């Protein structure tokens, strides 16, 4: 159990299972109603900008009939919260949010039962509201939650079958709500891993290899050890670092380390990646197969074949990784801005051969993750250095280190062959994707390039196959994983079919879509955008694409212009169906962020490398969308409140690149099958 269940301060605790299919069932405290009337909710997820702290507070507040301001949400501290596999895949609201709603509803029912004796009324005559249990016929006859739980420690099991509040009874959920942490973030009061400082802390500057795979063969640290402010130079196996009293002193001393390296020869460059993907592909995994491709192509009036290529891109979080580690009486505490606090705890325990209970990982506020901060080597580096030094140690990436030694969204090459009738009906779909999947050191596992590979269109003859290939860079998670990559190829190809048959791209999609949620988002986006049908290229600079990710449906319409060989996205209309929307403001923010981030990968972003070195490891050479690149964005949330919540953090990124590529073709007649578009624009 976590700390709340052991609290001596009393109150009502709701305990329930954790694991959710990833671990054997364990029990932890999810929610506590305290004698002062405040409520604390506990979740193993972390907050890295997606707004889940606000969403969780809203869900608990509605179910418990208290104002959101009275709900504290504790996140990402392995000593305090239920075990969690990690914050990724837009699963926070769909899984943990639902669990917290059940915990709060269980607490509400328990409070009603506690109040029957105090108010001398049956449960059926009582109601909860504003932190009190009151008589349904006399609101003045009541008692506060704090009074009900005062001077006692009560524990109730979370009821999985508890009746939840219906959508038409919501007071808080489904209303646009400002984030509870908004003021702290914009005023600089929020504490990130880069801000953590503990007494006696030393600052580490780690000696990084000059290229991927380089091995240290000799080191002379004598000059560095004698420099002002240098506490020591630590060498722990392959880890070498200068420990200084300040960041600046450690960095200056690290520059005079005399290191000799054995570097790997003949490492590939980014130009070699398409060939590597095809040459090293393992046996394909079929993700979708219906009918017969041979029959489909035989009956087709037209056939198209095209190849699409998407390069490696960096996650580019605003906050580079940082970690602080401290050993006290054999127990390790690490502050790290990771998406997997419990995963890091397990890895640290295994490395140091200690029990997991002897490791505490605290995830402070996180300045962006997008999947990349699941991989968090600086936590282990800080812990190793702190153990060697006998003092707390901080390790922090520079921007160049963040862009070199983190993971990258895998490159992919996708071959599509389609067959279609003259009326636009697609009768055959052959989709073959090759995704990079392994890192140069073997530390990165297979990347789920299958995500988003299946076609949503009602095609009778389909085969979708995904292969995984060697990767010269450390391939890892990225917002939507392979979803955005697979969607780009599919939705760009759908527009090519529209051109071939002389049909409006929206009309062609609707002709081949039967799923009502897909049709709803597409029709909503097109109507709000003011889409008027025309055969591409219409010279208007408009494009459309649809997407499905983490159970949510999205459609995007784009209008853009090209001036002096520069693409300018003018406006975007997006429709999202993520079921029940807890916080419309937060969901809209997620859609807007996905669109701007997806614009970067569509237009500008690509990681260049050669000889084991990243060539554009900084904002000066790696362009991301700037504030003056941001278009006007209109977001329509069209989910049914009676449908369970699904993710809002990733779906809108999967169609945006294709919508932009389609709009560029619509304006210029120039087809772009390779990203980023800006590099190849004539």
TORBA-573043 format. One record per residue (C-alpha): residue in one letter; x negated, y negated, z negated. Coordinates in steps of 0.02 Angstrom, whole numbers, padded with zeros to 5 digits. Layout:
REM TORBA-573043
[site A [X Y Z]]
...
END
This chain:
REM TORBA-573043
[site X [00000 00000 00000]]
[site X [-00054 -00179 00024]]
[site X [-00078 -00308 -00114]]
[site X [00102 -00365 -00123]]
[site X [00162 -00198 -00191]]
[site X [00036 -00211 -00332]]
[site X [00077 -00390 -00380]]
[site X [00106 -00415 -00568]]
[site X [00211 -00570 -00537]]
[site X [00370 -00472 -00509]]
[site X [00506 -00499 -00382]]
[site X [00587 -00387 -00254]]
[site X [00472 -00292 -00136]]
[site X [00529 -00202 00020]]
[site X [00415 -00058 00068]]
[site X [00421 00046 00223]]
[site X [00325 00149 00349]]
[site X [00185 00087 00459]]
[site X [00095 00170 00602]]
[site X [00231 00160 00735]]
[site X [00168 00316 00823]]
[site X [-00017 00273 00814]]
[site X [-00055 00347 00642]]
[site X [00024 00472 00523]]
[site X [00158 00385 00421]]
[site X [00094 00271 00285]]
[site X [00189 00153 00172]]
[site X [00158 -00031 00141]]
[site X [00246 -00185 00079]]
[site X [00328 -00286 00217]]
[site X [00419 -00420 00119]]
[site X [00429 -00492 -00057]]
[site X [00562 -00606 -00133]]
[site X [00478 -00694 -00277]]
[site X [00549 -00764 -00441]]
[site X [00526 -00942 -00378]]
[site X [00640 -00903 -00231]]
[site X [00502 -00902 -00102]]
[site X [00483 -00760 00023]]
[site X [00322 -00684 00088]]
[site X [00319 -00575 00243]]
[site X [00168 -00467 00284]]
[site X [00113 -00411 00457]]
[site X [-00045 -00335 00526]]
[site X [-00034 -00439 00685]]
[site X [-00142 -00594 00709]]
[site X [-00101 -00769 00769]]
[site X [-00204 -00824 00918]]
[site X [-00092 -00955 00992]]
[site X [00059 -00851 01042]]
[site X [00168 -00916 00899]]
[site X [00211 -00754 00809]]
[site X [00193 -00833 00636]]
[site X [00338 -00946 00682]]
[site X [00438 -00807 00762]]
[site X [00417 -00691 00613]]
[site X [00469 -00830 00493]]
[site X [00624 -00864 00598]]
[site X [00674 -00681 00601]]
[site X [00653 -00660 00413]]
[site X [00743 -00824 00378]]
[site X [00896 -00775 00480]]
[site X [00912 -00602 00405]]
[site X [00883 -00661 00227]]
[site X [00987 -00820 00243]]
[site X [00848 -00937 00187]]
[site X [00770 -01089 00273]]
[site X [00614 -01048 00375]]
[site X [00514 -01169 00267]]
[site X [00532 -01050 00120]]
[site X [00454 -00904 00214]]
[site X [00266 -00878 00209]]
[site X [00195 -00758 00339]]
[site X [00031 -00671 00296]]
[site X [-00060 -00601 00447]]
[site X [-00218 -00505 00492]]
[site X [-00299 -00473 00321]]
[site X [-00332 -00288 00297]]
[site X [-00322 -00302 00107]]
[site X [-00152 -00386 00112]]
[site X [-00050 -00326 00260]]
[site X [00017 -00161 00332]]
[site X [-00097 -00065 00447]]
[site X [-00080 -00114 00629]]
[site X [-00162 -00049 00788]]
[site X [-00193 -00224 00857]]
[site X [-00112 -00378 00931]]
[site X [-00096 -00346 01117]]
[site X [00029 -00298 01250]]
[site X [00157 -00428 01194]]
[site X [00219 -00305 01063]]
[site X [00225 -00415 00908]]
[site X [00406 -00469 00917]]
[site X [00469 -00307 00993]]
[site X [00393 -00196 00858]]
[site X [00337 -00289 00701]]
[site X [00467 -00426 00719]]
[site X [00602 -00293 00720]]
[site X [00524 -00210 00567]]
[site X [00524 -00376 00473]]
[site X [00706 -00405 00520]]
[site X [00748 -00236 00445]]
[site X [00647 -00275 00289]]
[site X [00735 -00442 00267]]
[site X [00907 -00364 00297]]
[site X [00865 -00229 00169]]
[site X [00816 -00364 00045]]
[site X [00979 -00457 00078]]
[site X [01081 -00300 00042]]
[site X [00980 -00268 -00117]]
[site X [01010 -00445 -00177]]
[site X [01197 -00428 -00148]]
[site X [01197 -00268 -00251]]
[site X [01095 -00350 -00390]]
[site X [01219 -00493 -00395]]
[site X [01373 -00385 -00424]]
[site X [01340 -00369 -00611]]
[site X [01282 -00549 -00633]]
[site X [01432 -00623 -00543]]
[site X [01556 -00485 -00590]]
[site X [01612 -00465 -00411]]
[site X [01604 -00321 -00287]]
[site X [01479 -00331 -00142]]
[site X [01621 -00355 -00020]]
[site X [01666 -00519 -00105]]
[site X [01489 -00587 -00098]]
[site X [01387 -00675 00036]]
[site X [01209 -00738 00053]]
[site X [01163 -00913 00106]]
[site X [01029 -01044 00074]]
[site X [00934 -00928 -00042]]
[site X [01084 -00888 -00152]]
[site X [01214 -00753 -00173]]
[site X [01386 -00833 -00189]]
[site X [01568 -00786 -00200]]
[site X [01654 -00787 -00031]]
[site X [01801 -00879 -00108]]
[site X [01705 -00998 -00222]]
[site X [01535 -01059 -00160]]
[site X [01500 -01140 -00330]]
[site X [01504 -00969 -00412]]
[site X [01335 -00899 -00368]]
[site X [01157 -00861 -00417]]
[site X [00990 -00894 -00333]]
[site X [00878 -00757 -00266]]
[site X [00742 -00810 -00388]]
[site X [00856 -00788 -00538]]
[site X [00910 -00617 -00478]]
[site X [00732 -00550 -00468]]
[site X [00654 -00647 -00613]]
[site X [00562 -00552 -00750]]
[site X [00566 -00386 -00658]]
[site X [00472 -00294 -00523]]
[site X [00591 -00210 -00404]]
[site X [00546 -00100 -00257]]
[site X [00667 -00046 -00121]]
[site X [00635 00065 00030]]
[site X [00659 -00018 00198]]
[site X [00816 00049 00278]]
[site X [00790 00091 00460]]
[site X [00979 00101 00486]]
[site X [01018 -00066 00403]]
[site X [01142 -00174 00497]]
[site X [01057 -00326 00573]]
[site X [01131 -00497 00602]]
[site X [01222 -00510 00767]]
[site X [01169 -00638 00895]]
[site X [01328 -00742 00877]]
[site X [01289 -00763 00691]]
[site X [01112 -00829 00711]]
[site X [01073 -00991 00622]]
[site X [00886 -00995 00659]]
[site X [00844 -00870 00794]]
[site X [00876 -00918 00975]]
[site X [00857 -01103 00932]]
[site X [00708 -01204 00992]]
[site X [00595 -01220 00840]]
[site X [00431 -01312 00818]]
[site X [00289 -01198 00769]]
[site X [00260 -01193 00582]]
[site X [00073 -01211 00610]]
[site X [00084 -01348 00743]]
[site X [00031 -01494 00633]]
[site X [-00116 -01400 00557]]
[site X [-00179 -01352 00728]]
[site X [-00171 -01524 00808]]
[site X [-00243 -01613 00655]]
[site X [-00390 -01493 00637]]
[site X [-00338 -01419 00470]]
[site X [-00323 -01242 00538]]
[site X [-00473 -01134 00495]]
[site X [-00545 -01028 00635]]
[site X [-00684 -00901 00623]]
[site X [-00804 -01036 00685]]
[site X [-00756 -01140 00531]]
[site X [-00780 -01008 00396]]
[site X [-00919 -01046 00271]]
[site X [-00961 -00958 00108]]
[site X [-01091 -01005 -00024]]
[site X [-01268 -00953 00018]]
[site X [-01227 -00918 00200]]
[site X [-01366 -00906 00328]]
[site X [-01343 -00946 00512]]
[site X [-01401 -00815 00637]]
[site X [-01464 -00839 00812]]
[site X [-01468 -00670 00895]]
[site X [-01599 -00632 01026]]
[site X [-01500 -00581 01180]]
[site X [-01574 -00480 01324]]
[site X [-01617 -00577 01482]]
[site X [-01508 -00460 01585]]
[site X [-01384 -00319 01566]]
[site X [-01465 -00158 01509]]
[site X [-01634 -00235 01466]]
[site X [-01731 -00148 01326]]
[site X [-01844 -00237 01202]]
[site X [-02020 -00164 01206]]
[site X [-02119 -00289 01103]]
[site X [-02085 -00437 00988]]
[site X [-02196 -00568 00907]]
[site X [-02095 -00672 00782]]
[site X [-02239 -00749 00685]]
[site X [-02216 -00926 00750]]
[site X [-02029 -00924 00720]]
[site X [-02050 -00860 00542]]
[site X [-02156 -01010 00496]]
[site X [-02037 -01143 00559]]
[site X [-01940 -01258 00442]]
[site X [-01773 -01193 00380]]
[site X [-01803 -01014 00437]]
[site X [-01761 -00890 00300]]
[site X [-01818 -00736 00394]]
[site X [-01820 -00645 00559]]
[site X [-01724 -00481 00552]]
[site X [-01750 -00332 00665]]
[site X [-01625 -00193 00640]]
[site X [-01646 -00069 00782]]
[site X [-01595 -00159 00941]]
[site X [-01531 -00310 00844]]
[site X [-01652 -00455 00822]]
[site X [-01601 -00621 00746]]
[site X [-01673 -00776 00667]]
[site X [-01584 -00823 00506]]
[site X [-01589 -01007 00467]]
[site X [-01517 -01129 00342]]
[site X [-01426 -01216 00485]]
[site X [-01368 -01170 00658]]
[site X [-01491 -01291 00735]]
[site X [-01642 -01225 00641]]
[site X [-01602 -01046 00688]]
[site X [-01576 -01091 00871]]
[site X [-01740 -01188 00885]]
[site X [-01838 -01048 00803]]
[site X [-01760 -00916 00915]]
[site X [-01830 -01007 01067]]
[site X [-02009 -00969 01011]]
[site X [-01984 -00783 00986]]
[site X [-02107 -00694 01101]]
[site X [-02012 -00546 01172]]
[site X [-02058 -00424 01308]]
[site X [-01917 -00333 01396]]
[site X [-01900 -00185 01510]]
[site X [-01767 -00240 01634]]
[site X [-01666 -00128 01747]]
[site X [-01711 -00148 01930]]
[site X [-01597 -00162 02080]]
[site X [-01440 -00213 01988]]
[site X [-01292 -00255 02101]]
[site X [-01216 -00425 02131]]
[site X [-01036 -00481 02143]]
[site X [-01048 -00461 02331]]
[site X [-01072 -00273 02309]]
[site X [-00915 -00243 02205]]
[site X [-00790 -00195 02343]]
[site X [-00909 -00062 02407]]
[site X [-00941 00002 02230]]
[site X [-00755 00017 02196]]
[site X [-00728 00125 02350]]
[site X [-00890 00224 02339]]
[site X [-00878 00274 02155]]
[site X [-00690 00301 02142]]
[site X [-00638 00453 02041]]
[site X [-00490 00561 02084]]
[site X [-00334 00456 02102]]
[site X [-00192 00464 01976]]
[site X [-00019 00457 02054]]
[site X [00092 00337 01956]]
[site X [00245 00343 02070]]
[site X [00299 00463 02206]]
[site X [00469 00487 02287]]
[site X [00523 00551 02457]]
[site X [00401 00578 02600]]
[site X [00284 00444 02667]]
[site X [00272 00539 02831]]
[site X [00460 00533 02853]]
[site X [00468 00350 02803]]
[site X [00335 00292 02925]]
[site X [00411 00396 03065]]
[site X [00578 00305 03047]]
[site X [00503 00131 03026]]
[site X [00524 -00006 03157]]
[site X [00365 -00090 03098]]
[site X [00209 -00043 03000]]
[site X [00087 -00158 02909]]
[site X [-00081 -00117 02830]]
[site X [-00183 -00238 02725]]
[site X [-00321 -00238 02594]]
[site X [-00324 -00355 02444]]
[site X [-00473 -00394 02332]]
[site X [-00475 -00473 02160]]
[site X [-00644 -00512 02077]]
[site X [-00699 -00504 01897]]
[site X [-00640 -00650 01790]]
[site X [-00683 -00707 01615]]
[site X [-00554 -00717 01475]]
[site X [-00616 -00892 01435]]
[site X [-00540 -00917 01261]]
[site X [-00554 -01093 01195]]
[site X [-00642 -01025 01040]]
[site X [-00799 -00921 01069]]
[site X [-00818 -00772 00952]]
[site X [-00888 -00795 00778]]
[site X [-00898 -00690 00620]]
[site X [-00957 -00710 00441]]
[site X [-01006 -00558 00337]]
[site X [-01035 -00543 00150]]
[site X [-01086 -00394 00044]]
[site X [-01040 -00393 -00140]]
[site X [-01068 -00242 -00252]]
[site X [-01064 -00122 -00106]]
[site X [-00907 -00196 -00030]]
[site X [-00908 -00283 00139]]
[site X [-00798 -00431 00185]]
[site X [-00797 -00494 00363]]
[site X [-00707 -00647 00431]]
[site X [-00684 -00620 00618]]
[site X [-00566 -00691 00748]]
[site X [-00521 -00519 00814]]
[site X [-00360 -00450 00883]]
[site X [-00395 -00284 00794]]
[site X [-00437 -00314 00610]]
[site X [-00401 -00133 00561]]
[site X [-00494 -00067 00711]]
[site X [-00647 -00171 00665]]
[site X [-00631 -00112 00485]]
[site X [-00637 00070 00542]]
[site X [-00787 00037 00655]]
[site X [-00883 -00052 00516]]
[site X [-00845 00086 00391]]
[site X [-00906 00216 00513]]
[site X [-01066 00120 00553]]
[site X [-01114 00096 00371]]
[site X [-01046 00266 00317]]
[site X [-00932 00196 00184]]
[site X [-00746 00214 00149]]
[site X [-00628 00099 00241]]
[site X [-00566 00039 00072]]
[site X [-00739 -00035 00047]]
[site X [-00718 -00148 00200]]
[site X [-00605 -00299 00212]]
[site X [-00579 -00387 00379]]
[site X [-00493 -00557 00379]]
[site X [-00436 -00632 00543]]
[site X [-00421 -00821 00523]]
[site X [-00333 -00926 00654]]
[site X [-00393 -00875 00826]]
[site X [-00419 -00995 00970]]
[site X [-00358 -00882 01109]]
[site X [-00390 -00699 01142]]
[site X [-00296 -00637 01296]]
[site X [-00349 -00459 01257]]
[site X [-00535 -00497 01257]]
[site X [-00554 -00516 01069]]
[site X [-00514 -00335 01039]]
[site X [-00697 -00308 01082]]
[site X [-00790 -00401 00942]]
[site X [-00973 -00354 00925]]
[site X [-01019 -00509 00824]]
[site X [-00927 -00434 00674]]
[site X [-01045 -00286 00668]]
[site X [-01195 -00399 00702]]
[site X [-01151 -00513 00556]]
[site X [-01125 -00364 00440]]
[site X [-01290 -00283 00487]]
[site X [-01385 -00446 00467]]
[site X [-01301 -00486 00300]]
[site X [-01349 -00316 00232]]
[site X [-01529 -00337 00288]]
[site X [-01541 -00515 00221]]
[site X [-01450 -00487 00057]]
[site X [-01351 -00646 00091]]
[site X [-01194 -00691 00188]]
[site X [-01230 -00717 00373]]
[site X [-01137 -00804 00513]]
[site X [-01153 -00753 00696]]
[site X [-01071 -00863 00827]]
[site X [-01072 -00852 01016]]
[site X [-01115 -01003 01120]]
[site X [-01007 -01031 01272]]
[site X [-01139 -00949 01381]]
[site X [-01145 -00797 01267]]
[site X [-00956 -00786 01266]]
[site X [-00954 -00781 01456]]
[site X [-01098 -00658 01469]]
[site X [-01081 -00531 01328]]
[site X [-00893 -00519 01314]]
[site X [-00785 -00412 01428]]
[site X [-00711 -00461 01596]]
[site X [-00547 -00428 01684]]
[site X [-00594 -00285 01799]]
[site X [-00614 -00313 01984]]
[site X [-00497 -00216 02097]]
[site X [-00473 -00174 02279]]
[site X [-00299 -00124 02337]]
[site X [-00246 -00049 02502]]
[site X [-00063 -00063 02551]]
[site X [00027 00016 02698]]
[site X [00212 -00018 02721]]
[site X [00347 00035 02842]]
[site X [00508 -00063 02868]]
[site X [00662 -00082 02974]]
[site X [00694 -00234 03082]]
[site X [00824 -00294 02956]]
[site X [00693 -00300 02818]]
[site X [00735 -00137 02731]]
[site X [00573 -00059 02669]]
[site X [00571 00127 02707]]
[site X [00391 00176 02663]]
[site X [00268 00110 02532]]
[site X [00090 00177 02514]]
[site X [-00007 00085 02378]]
[site X [-00185 00136 02334]]
[site X [-00277 00038 02199]]
[site X [-00460 00049 02147]]
[site X [-00496 -00030 01978]]
[site X [-00664 -00050 01892]]
[site X [-00653 00042 01727]]
[site X [-00818 00071 01637]]
[site X [-00947 -00046 01563]]
[site X [-01135 -00045 01594]]
[site X [-01173 00029 01421]]
[site X [-01031 00153 01417]]
[site X [-00948 00061 01273]]
[site X [-00797 00010 01373]]
[site X [-00667 00145 01404]]
[site X [-00549 00165 01547]]
[site X [-00448 00012 01586]]
[site X [-00263 00037 01615]]
[site X [-00258 -00015 01797]]
[site X [-00097 00083 01814]]
[site X [00000 -00059 01733]]
[site X [00112 -00145 01858]]
[site X [00066 -00027 01999]]
[site X [00239 00046 02027]]
[site X [00351 -00043 02151]]
[site X [00516 -00112 02085]]
[site X [00593 -00110 02258]]
[site X [00719 00023 02306]]
[site X [00611 00114 02434]]
[site X [00654 00294 02474]]
[site X [00477 00349 02518]]
[site X [00341 00293 02399]]
[site X [00171 00346 02341]]
[site X [00070 00240 02219]]
[site X [-00102 00302 02168]]
[site X [-00232 00220 02056]]
[site X [-00416 00265 02052]]
[site X [-00547 00210 01927]]
[site X [-00722 00163 01981]]
[site X [-00890 00119 01907]]
[site X [-00914 -00058 01848]]
[site X [-01073 -00162 01843]]
[site X [-00993 -00274 01711]]
[site X [-00910 -00232 01546]]
[site X [-00729 -00211 01599]]
[site X [-00600 -00245 01465]]
[site X [-00428 -00308 01423]]
[site X [-00355 -00466 01496]]
[site X [-00183 -00542 01488]]
[site X [-00070 -00410 01571]]
[site X [-00220 -00293 01599]]
[site X [-00207 -00232 01778]]
[site X [-00029 -00295 01797]]
[site X [-00069 -00464 01874]]
[site X [-00194 -00383 01994]]
[site X [-00073 -00251 02056]]
[site X [00068 -00377 02070]]
[site X [-00037 -00494 02175]]
[site X [-00066 -00361 02307]]
[site X [00114 -00300 02308]]
[site X [00200 -00470 02310]]
[site X [00080 -00543 02438]]
[site X [00115 -00393 02550]]
[site X [00303 -00413 02529]]
[site X [00286 -00588 02603]]
[site X [00189 -00515 02748]]
[site X [00337 -00401 02783]]
[site X [00452 -00553 02777]]
[site X [00343 -00639 02907]]
[site X [00341 -00484 03016]]
[site X [00531 -00469 03023]]
[site X [00563 -00656 03026]]
[site X [00658 -00659 02862]]
[site X [00664 -00778 02714]]
[site X [00554 -00703 02574]]
[site X [00690 -00720 02441]]
[site X [00818 -00638 02554]]
[site X [00700 -00495 02595]]
[site X [00668 -00462 02410]]
[site X [00852 -00463 02368]]
[site X [00886 -00344 02513]]
[site X [00768 -00218 02432]]
[site X [00808 -00248 02248]]
[site X [00945 -00154 02158]]
[site X [00895 -00181 01976]]
[site X [01014 -00312 01902]]
[site X [00884 -00392 01788]]
[site X [00763 -00414 01932]]
[site X [00899 -00489 02040]]
[site X [00951 -00606 01899]]
[site X [00778 -00681 01872]]
[site X [00748 -00700 02059]]
[site X [00916 -00780 02094]]
[site X [00899 -00895 01943]]
[site X [00725 -00953 01990]]
[site X [00772 -00981 02172]]
[site X [00929 -01078 02127]]
[site X [00843 -01190 01999]]
[site X [00697 -01218 02118]]
[site X [00814 -01268 02259]]
[site X [00753 -01131 02374]]
[site X [00820 -01145 02551]]
[site X [00791 -00996 02663]]
[site X [00670 -01004 02807]]
[site X [00551 -00888 02898]]
[site X [00371 -00913 02839]]
[site X [00267 -01009 02878]]
[site X [00395 -01149 02861]]
[site X [00262 -01286 02830]]
[site X [00349 -01331 02666]]
[site X [00218 -01253 02552]]
[site X [00338 -01144 02452]]
[site X [00309 -00969 02386]]
[site X [00398 -00840 02280]]
[site X [00354 -00681 02186]]
[site X [00431 -00569 02054]]
[site X [00355 -00466 01913]]
[site X [00385 -00341 01775]]
[site X [00272 -00323 01624]]
[site X [00294 -00260 01445]]
[site X [00477 -00229 01479]]
[site X [00513 -00408 01532]]
[site X [00566 -00471 01704]]
[site X [00499 -00629 01785]]
[site X [00516 -00726 01947]]
[site X [00417 -00877 02002]]
[site X [00442 -01007 02139]]
[site X [00300 -01125 02184]]
[site X [00282 -01284 02286]]
[site X [00109 -01346 02329]]
[site X [00009 -01455 02446]]
[site X [-00166 -01445 02519]]
[site X [-00262 -01608 02531]]
[site X [-00445 -01618 02583]]
[site X [-00461 -01428 02567]]
[site X [-00398 -01434 02387]]
[site X [-00241 -01340 02335]]
[site X [-00128 -01442 02222]]
[site X [00015 -01348 02140]]
[site X [00153 -01476 02122]]
[site X [00291 -01383 02032]]
[site X [00335 -01210 01971]]
[site X [00504 -01138 01924]]
[site X [00501 -00978 01823]]
[site X [00640 -00867 01757]]
[site X [00605 -00743 01617]]
[site X [00714 -00605 01548]]
[site X [00635 -00542 01387]]
[site X [00797 -00487 01306]]
[site X [00837 -00573 01141]]
[site X [00733 -00732 01132]]
[site X [00687 -00768 00951]]
[site X [00614 -00941 00981]]
[site X [00655 -01016 01152]]
[site X [00524 -01152 01126]]
[site X [00390 -01023 01092]]
[site X [00443 -00913 01238]]
[site X [00442 -01062 01357]]
[site X [00268 -01108 01294]]
[site X [00209 -00932 01331]]
[site X [00278 -00941 01508]]
[site X [00195 -01110 01538]]
[site X [00029 -01046 01471]]
[site X [00039 -00890 01579]]
[site X [00073 -00994 01734]]
[site X [-00074 -01112 01706]]
[site X [-00190 -00968 01664]]
[site X [-00132 -00872 01817]]
[site X [-00162 -01026 01925]]
[site X [-00344 -01017 01873]]
[site X [-00367 -00838 01930]]
[site X [-00270 -00873 02090]]
[site X [-00364 -01030 02142]]
[site X [-00533 -01049 02057]]
[site X [-00595 -00912 01942]]
[site X [-00722 -00777 01982]]
[site X [-00873 -00715 01885]]
[site X [-01030 -00720 01991]]
[site X [-01177 -00609 01944]]
[site X [-01339 -00546 02016]]
[site X [-01487 -00450 01947]]
[site X [-01395 -00413 01785]]
[site X [-01362 -00597 01750]]
[site X [-01201 -00697 01753]]
[site X [-01231 -00847 01865]]
[site X [-01087 -00958 01809]]
[site X [-01082 -00937 01620]]
[site X [-01014 -01109 01581]]
[site X [-00875 -01231 01623]]
[site X [-00989 -01329 01739]]
[site X [-00993 -01185 01865]]
[site X [-00842 -01083 01813]]
[site X [-00689 -01187 01847]]
[site X [-00528 -01165 01751]]
[site X [-00369 -01268 01775]]
[site X [-00389 -01442 01702]]
[site X [-00251 -01551 01633]]
[site X [-00235 -01643 01797]]
[site X [-00210 -01476 01886]]
[site X [-00057 -01432 01783]]
[site X [00104 -01439 01883]]
[site X [00279 -01481 01828]]
[site X [00348 -01319 01756]]
[site X [00531 -01276 01735]]
[site X [00569 -01121 01632]]
[site X [00735 -01029 01628]]
[site X [00759 -00898 01492]]
[site X [00896 -00781 01551]]
[site X [00885 -00632 01433]]
[site X [01039 -00554 01358]]
[site X [01038 -00583 01168]]
[site X [01110 -00408 01143]]
[site X [00959 -00331 01229]]
[site X [00810 -00292 01114]]
[site X [00668 -00417 01123]]
[site X [00524 -00377 01239]]
[site X [00363 -00472 01271]]
[site X [00351 -00654 01324]]
[site X [00163 -00678 01319]]
[site X [00114 -00591 01481]]
[site X [00256 -00566 01607]]
[site X [00245 -00740 01686]]
[site X [00062 -00717 01732]]
[site X [00093 -00567 01844]]
[site X [00186 -00652 01989]]
[site X [00103 -00824 01993]]
[site X [-00052 -00782 02097]]
[site X [00051 -00703 02235]]
[site X [00176 -00847 02233]]
[site X [00032 -00970 02258]]
[site X [-00048 -00866 02397]]
[site X [00121 -00853 02482]]
[site X [00147 -01041 02468]]
[site X [-00025 -01076 02543]]
[site X [00021 -00967 02692]]
[site X [00191 -01050 02705]]
[site X [00105 -01220 02718]]
[site X [-00051 -01181 02820]]
[site X [-00017 -01016 02908]]
[site X [-00178 -00952 02828]]
[site X [-00160 -00782 02742]]
[site X [-00264 -00753 02584]]
[site X [-00289 -00575 02530]]
[site X [-00441 -00611 02422]]
[site X [-00445 -00717 02265]]
[site X [-00486 -00850 02215]]
[site X [-00403 -00942 02358]]
[site X [-00498 -01104 02340]]
[site X [-00663 -01019 02383]]
[site X [-00597 -00956 02549]]
[site X [-00488 -01102 02602]]
[site X [-00535 -01170 02771]]
END
